[in-house]
């Protein structure tokens, strides 16, 4: 009889223990699931900054029926362009003279040579690369002076248009990332407040790529720089 009672007591103790263990596990699972509630937010940082470098290809051409005359004319016009640039403050180390492109129309296999007024044509490119963006921009406006001296500018307008660059991204990266992350947190805090929750720790974060674009097509020397940070936070009841 005593053995039977003892077995009942032992069985009851085991049952109560398993029940308590099960409740403990259930409570832990519920707490874990609550802890897994998250919100994903994005933070944007933008800047409008002037370009710090300009690459300006100056393309001009000439044509004649005499090859020697062609080279003489090319040298003459190149001299005019170089003189113009130097007189307007462009330094020699900011100027690069490319190799001229010479075309003999009679040498073309399928060309209508009898219609060509000039047998030889030449195209020359002189490129200005400078950190003095404002100075170069002011010189561009004075290019009409060269046109009046007989220099004929040519080339594809898309290939020969000046290129404005912003090369100081590494200097502003830390500040912009910090700003984007801060704005993301502000959005997360507002969401947590509206949902009667508290904002927990960061579960994961992803920094987007920096983009540098022209502010608009009319002001390519002003750059719009932006980055978006994506952050996922835990929500706590």
C-alpha positions as CSV (number, residue, x, y, z in Angstrom):
1,X,0.0,0.0,0.0
2,X,2.8,2.4,0.9
3,X,4.6,1.5,-2.3
4,X,1.4,2.3,-4.3
5,X,1.1,5.7,-2.6
6,X,4.7,6.4,-3.3
7,X,4.3,5.6,-7.0
8,X,1.3,8.0,-7.1
9,X,3.3,10.7,-5.5
10,X,6.2,10.1,-7.8
11,X,3.9,10.1,-10.9
12,X,2.1,13.3,-9.7
13,X,5.5,15.0,-9.2
14,X,6.6,14.0,-12.7
15,X,3.4,15.2,-14.2
16,X,3.6,18.6,-12.4
17,X,7.2,18.9,-13.5
18,X,6.4,18.2,-17.1
19,X,3.5,20.6,-17.0
20,X,5.7,23.4,-15.5
21,X,8.4,22.6,-18.1
22,X,5.8,22.8,-20.9
23,X,4.5,26.1,-19.7
24,X,8.0,27.5,-19.4
25,X,8.8,26.4,-23.0
26,X,5.5,27.9,-24.2
27,X,6.3,31.2,-22.5
28,X,9.7,31.2,-24.0
29,X,8.4,30.6,-27.5
30,X,5.8,33.4,-27.1
31,X,8.5,35.7,-25.9
32,X,10.8,34.7,-28.8
33,X,8.1,35.3,-31.3
34,X,7.4,38.7,-29.8
35,X,11.0,39.5,-30.0
36,X,11.1,38.6,-33.6
37,X,8.7,41.4,-34.6
38,X,10.6,43.8,-36.8
39,X,10.2,46.9,-38.9
40,X,12.3,47.7,-41.9
41,X,12.8,51.4,-42.7
42,X,14.9,53.5,-45.1
43,X,16.8,56.7,-44.5
44,X,17.9,59.1,-47.3
45,X,20.8,61.5,-47.3
46,X,21.2,64.0,-50.2
47,X,23.7,66.7,-51.1
48,X,24.0,69.2,-53.9
49,X,27.7,70.1,-54.5
50,X,29.7,71.6,-57.3
51,X,31.8,69.4,-59.5
52,X,35.5,69.7,-58.7
53,X,37.0,68.5,-62.0
54,X,36.2,69.3,-65.6
55,X,37.3,67.4,-68.8
56,X,36.7,69.5,-71.8
57,X,37.5,68.1,-75.3
58,X,38.0,70.8,-78.0
59,X,37.5,69.2,-81.4
60,X,38.2,71.1,-84.6
61,X,38.7,70.1,-88.2
62,X,40.1,71.2,-91.5
63,X,40.1,70.0,-95.1
64,X,42.1,70.5,-98.3
65,X,43.3,68.7,-101.4
66,X,47.0,68.9,-100.5
67,X,48.3,66.7,-97.7
68,X,51.2,69.1,-96.8
69,X,48.8,72.0,-96.7
70,X,46.5,70.0,-94.5
71,X,49.2,69.5,-91.9
72,X,50.3,73.1,-92.1
73,X,46.7,74.2,-91.5
74,X,46.3,71.8,-88.7
75,X,49.4,73.1,-87.0
76,X,48.2,76.7,-87.5
77,X,44.8,76.1,-86.0
78,X,46.2,74.0,-83.1
79,X,48.5,77.0,-82.4
80,X,45.5,79.3,-82.3
81,X,43.7,77.0,-79.8
82,X,46.7,76.6,-77.5
83,X,47.4,80.4,-77.6
84,X,43.7,81.0,-76.7
85,X,43.8,78.6,-73.8
86,X,47.0,80.0,-72.3
87,X,45.9,83.6,-72.7
88,X,42.8,82.7,-70.7
89,X,44.8,81.1,-67.9
90,X,44.9,77.4,-68.7
91,X,48.2,75.9,-67.6
92,X,50.3,73.7,-69.8
93,X,49.8,70.7,-67.5
94,X,46.1,71.0,-67.9
95,X,46.3,70.6,-71.7
96,X,46.6,67.3,-73.6
97,X,47.1,67.3,-77.4
98,X,45.7,64.2,-79.1
99,X,46.9,62.6,-82.3
100,X,45.1,64.0,-85.4
101,X,42.7,61.8,-87.4
102,X,43.5,62.1,-91.1
103,X,41.1,60.8,-93.7
104,X,41.9,60.3,-97.4
105,X,38.5,60.1,-99.2
106,X,40.2,58.6,-102.3
107,X,41.4,55.7,-100.3
108,X,37.9,54.7,-99.3
109,X,36.7,51.6,-101.2
110,X,33.0,52.6,-101.6
111,X,33.0,56.4,-101.5
112,X,31.8,58.8,-104.2
113,X,35.1,60.5,-104.7
114,X,34.0,62.5,-107.6
115,X,31.5,64.4,-105.4
116,X,34.1,65.2,-102.7
117,X,35.2,68.8,-102.7
118,X,38.3,68.0,-100.6
119,X,40.3,64.8,-100.7
120,X,41.9,65.1,-97.3
121,X,40.2,66.0,-94.0
122,X,41.7,66.2,-90.5
123,X,40.2,66.2,-87.0
124,X,42.2,67.3,-84.0
125,X,41.3,67.1,-80.3
126,X,42.9,69.2,-77.6
127,X,41.6,68.2,-74.1
128,X,41.6,70.4,-71.1
129,X,41.5,68.6,-67.7
130,X,41.4,71.0,-64.8
131,X,40.3,71.3,-61.1
132,X,39.4,75.0,-61.8
133,X,35.8,74.3,-63.0
134,X,34.6,77.9,-62.8
135,X,37.6,79.2,-64.8
136,X,37.1,76.6,-67.6
137,X,33.4,77.4,-67.7
138,X,34.1,81.1,-68.3
139,X,36.6,80.2,-71.1
140,X,34.0,78.1,-72.8
141,X,31.8,81.2,-73.2
142,X,34.7,82.9,-75.1
143,X,35.2,80.2,-77.7
144,X,33.5,82.4,-80.3
145,X,36.8,84.3,-80.5
146,X,38.4,81.2,-82.1
147,X,35.5,80.8,-84.5
148,X,36.1,84.3,-85.8
149,X,39.7,83.3,-86.5
150,X,38.6,80.5,-88.8
151,X,38.7,77.5,-86.4
152,X,35.9,75.1,-87.3
153,X,34.7,73.1,-84.3
154,X,33.3,69.6,-85.0
155,X,32.5,66.3,-83.5
156,X,29.5,64.5,-82.0
157,X,27.9,66.9,-79.5
158,X,27.5,64.0,-77.0
159,X,31.1,62.8,-77.3
160,X,32.7,66.3,-77.3
161,X,30.6,68.0,-74.6
162,X,32.5,68.8,-71.4
163,X,32.3,66.3,-68.5
164,X,32.0,67.5,-65.0
165,X,33.1,65.2,-62.2
166,X,32.8,65.1,-58.4
167,X,35.8,63.2,-57.0
168,X,35.6,64.0,-53.2
169,X,33.0,61.3,-52.3
170,X,35.2,59.7,-49.7
171,X,35.3,62.9,-47.7
172,X,31.5,63.2,-47.3
173,X,30.7,59.5,-47.1
174,X,30.8,59.1,-43.3
175,X,28.6,62.1,-42.7
176,X,26.0,61.1,-45.2
177,X,25.9,57.5,-44.0
178,X,25.4,58.8,-40.4
179,X,22.6,61.1,-41.6
180,X,20.8,58.4,-43.6
181,X,21.0,56.0,-40.6
182,X,19.7,58.7,-38.2
183,X,16.8,59.4,-40.5
184,X,16.0,55.7,-40.7
185,X,15.9,55.5,-36.9
186,X,13.6,58.5,-36.7
187,X,11.1,56.7,-39.0
188,X,11.4,53.5,-37.0
189,X,10.8,55.3,-33.7
190,X,7.7,57.0,-35.1
191,X,6.4,53.6,-36.3
192,X,7.1,52.0,-32.9
193,X,5.2,54.8,-31.2
194,X,2.2,54.5,-33.5
195,X,2.1,50.8,-33.0
196,X,2.4,51.0,-29.1
197,X,5.8,49.3,-29.2
198,X,9.3,50.1,-28.3
199,X,12.2,50.1,-30.7
200,X,14.7,47.4,-30.0
201,X,18.2,46.7,-31.4
202,X,19.1,46.6,-35.1
203,X,18.6,43.2,-36.6
204,X,20.3,44.0,-39.9
205,X,21.4,47.0,-41.9
206,X,22.3,47.6,-45.5
207,X,23.9,50.6,-47.0
208,X,22.9,51.4,-50.5
209,X,25.3,52.5,-53.2
210,X,26.1,56.2,-53.5
211,X,24.8,57.8,-56.7
212,X,26.2,61.0,-58.3
213,X,24.1,62.6,-61.0
214,X,23.7,66.0,-62.7
215,X,21.2,68.1,-60.9
216,X,19.6,68.7,-64.2
217,X,20.6,68.7,-67.9
218,X,21.2,72.5,-67.9
219,X,23.6,72.5,-64.9
220,X,25.9,69.5,-65.2
221,X,28.5,71.2,-63.0
222,X,26.2,70.9,-60.0
223,X,26.0,67.3,-58.8
224,X,23.3,65.6,-56.7
225,X,24.7,63.0,-54.4
226,X,22.5,60.6,-52.5
227,X,22.6,57.4,-50.5
228,X,19.8,55.3,-48.9
229,X,20.4,53.2,-45.8
230,X,18.0,50.3,-45.1
231,X,17.7,49.2,-41.5
232,X,15.7,46.5,-39.8
233,X,14.9,47.0,-36.1
234,X,13.3,44.6,-33.6
235,X,10.0,45.8,-32.0
236,X,9.3,45.1,-28.3
237,X,5.9,45.2,-26.7
